[in-house]
Amino acid sequence: MENRLKPMDAEQLREYGHKMVDFIADYYKTIENFPVLSQVEPGYLRNLLPDSAPNQPDSFQHVLDDIQAKILPGVTHWQSPNYFAYYPSNSSVAGFVGEMLSAGLNIVGFSWITSPAATELEMIVLDWLAKMLKLPEDFLSAGQGGGVIQGTASEAVLVVLLAARDKVLRRVGKDALEKLVVYASDQMHSSLQKACQIAGIHPENCRLLKATSSTNYALSPEFLSETISQDLTIGLIPFFLCATVGTTSSTAVDPLLSLGKIAKSNGMWFHVDAAYAGSACVCPEFRHYMDGVEEADSFNMNAHKWFLTNFDCSALWVKDRSAFVQALSTNPEYLKNKASQANMVVDYKDWQVPLGRRFRSLKLWMVLRLYGLENLQCYIRNHIKLAKHFENLIAQDPRFEVVTPRIFSLVCFRLLPVRNDESHGNKLNHQLLDAVNSTGSAFISHTVNTY
């Protein structure tokens, strides 16, 4: 019993921590040896692990052996250089050690008093990132707005939708909920639909407007204006518009300036989701894709996608933080303290759905400090250069076509169907996708053009 693992012992942490870092470093050295997409069958793990937890402690080495033999075969290797599916989720040494420190300190920073550094560092690093993106000053913490780290862009769009909903209901009356209408392109991430479900927006009032190849799958301002006019005519209340910089299927960029003016003229909350492509906008040559963001009420980008910050770290900025507080604040007796009661501090519990929150700003701070803006810009540019190279290779092969113009580092391509038979073309491309992914040599994902 002398060698049993204690809940928190500095020397045991040093010993086990060194072993785990060695294990992870060895994993990264050999990551290309694994099939990128896990090749296991559903339910594989239940046959490999016991039915119940052990009564007596196991050895750490035995656990590591099980991870190697039983867990890693069931892992899809998102950090593999041959991972090309969904979106990038790039971790880094800086992000990893920041995450390690966050786990070590293990604070639950829901209000300023629970760890002042956690709140204040988050405000500072999000101001840094806002300046790198050249966001309007209204989004900085010195004024009425500021930034907050959410877990994901799905959480970000939910909290801004809730803030917008409560803001409009205070004006028109709470019984008007069934009349509220949300607008976005049909290329918008499905997280908006889920947010509408949670917020009580009627499903038929979530307008996902058809985007076509004529606008490179961006939302048409004219189509939006027409739809809003029709809704106003039948007594509905347009209250929320979501635009995207870099859609999931094709990285389309909605025209922010035009859309923002439509939102403003109709008294709507305007949210910009740049979860993927926002990272590219730290490069001056790509910043123009965000032109019009000055019209937005809120803006979101995921540092955990393309900015070397380990998941999860979704940066959300808002121009009027009081909208969050009015929609999401609770103030039970057991959370009251002098700093909060005197309105001297920000309490991030009032900017999110859960109460508890991790010290996520540490890893973003380390990424910004240990790499610096110039290295981060070079990293983004290199990815775009590689995508451009791949796009050229596809264009030179008569069997394939590039389906939509490449803007950032996503290339949409397909095998051309025989005799323009689109149903055969879809089947052909699914077969190619399955063939590539089943080799384990690479992992790619698909989307569908609904025409």
Salt bridges, closest charged atoms under 4 A:
ASP9 OD1 - LYS6 NZ 3.93
GLU11 OE1 - ARG14 NE 3.18
GLU15 OE2 - LYS19 NZ 3.36
ASP58 OD1 - HIS62 ND1 2.80
ASP66 OD1 - LYS70 NZ 3.32
GLU99 OE2 - ARG358 NH2 1.95
GLU99 OE1 - LYS363 NZ 2.51
GLU122 OE1 - ARG357 NH1 2.79
ASP166 OD1 - ARG165 NE 2.91
GLU204 OE2 - HIS202 ND1 3.61
ASP231 OD1 - ARG207 NH2 2.96
GLU285 OE2 - ARG381 NE 2.61
ASP291 OD1 - ARG287 NH1 3.41
GLU295 OE1 - LYS264 NZ 3.16
ASP312 OD1 - ARG358 NH1 2.99
ASP312 OD2 - ARG360 NH1 3.24
ASP312 OD1 - LYS363 NZ 3.95
GLU333 OE1 - LYS336 NZ 3.27
ASP350 OD1 - LYS349 NZ 2.83
GLU391 OE1 - ARG406 NE 3.04
ASP397 OD2 - ARG399 NH2 2.71
GLU401 OE2 - ARG414 NE 2.56
GLU422 OE1 - ARG414 NH1 2.79
